[in-house]
Amino acid sequence: MKFYININDYEVLELEGELINRELEDDRIDVQYSHIENGVYAPIEVSIKEYKEKWEVDKKDGSTEIVECIVRYENESFHDRFSDTIMNKFLETLDLSSYGEVKEKCFIDLLSTQEIAKKYNVVESTVRKAIMEGRLKEGVDCKKYGKSWVVKKEAAEKLWGQGRHK
């Protein structure tokens, strides 16, 4: 499976690997409670801010390496994923070519068609129609991963935002 690590504000590293473990820390989860009665509270909204993933990365030389990544969410959508191991090598300007392919940052901060439908109160087919009609440009505003489309948050905001989202 491919995944992307945010190297800095401009580039990402695309890697092949397998997710081994996902770990949440309590202090990285926001929970809002609602008072029911007699001092009893129930969670009404739970949002994950950050969690850790461990990936077994297939390197180009055929070896594997365990990489721990921190995944961050903003406004209920994927924001970035980064690994201290790879970030330190990047900062030391070491060669990352054995890991994967460095790409532009343009496909970080993405929303799925389902997330757009929920956030902007539109039907999923409306998002797909915008792609087919060219209002969202493939490779610029959106990209297809397998059978699913993802759209840059700023592009979705331009089309459906303007204070109309929940």
Secondary structure by P-SEA (a helix, b strand, c coil): cbbbbbccccbbbbbbbbbcbbbbbcccbbbbbbbccccbbbbcbbbbccbbbbbbccccccbbbbbbbbbbbccccccbbbbaaaaaaaaacccccccbbbbcccccccccaaaaaaaacccaaaaaaaaaaccccccccccccccbbbbcaaaaaacccccccc
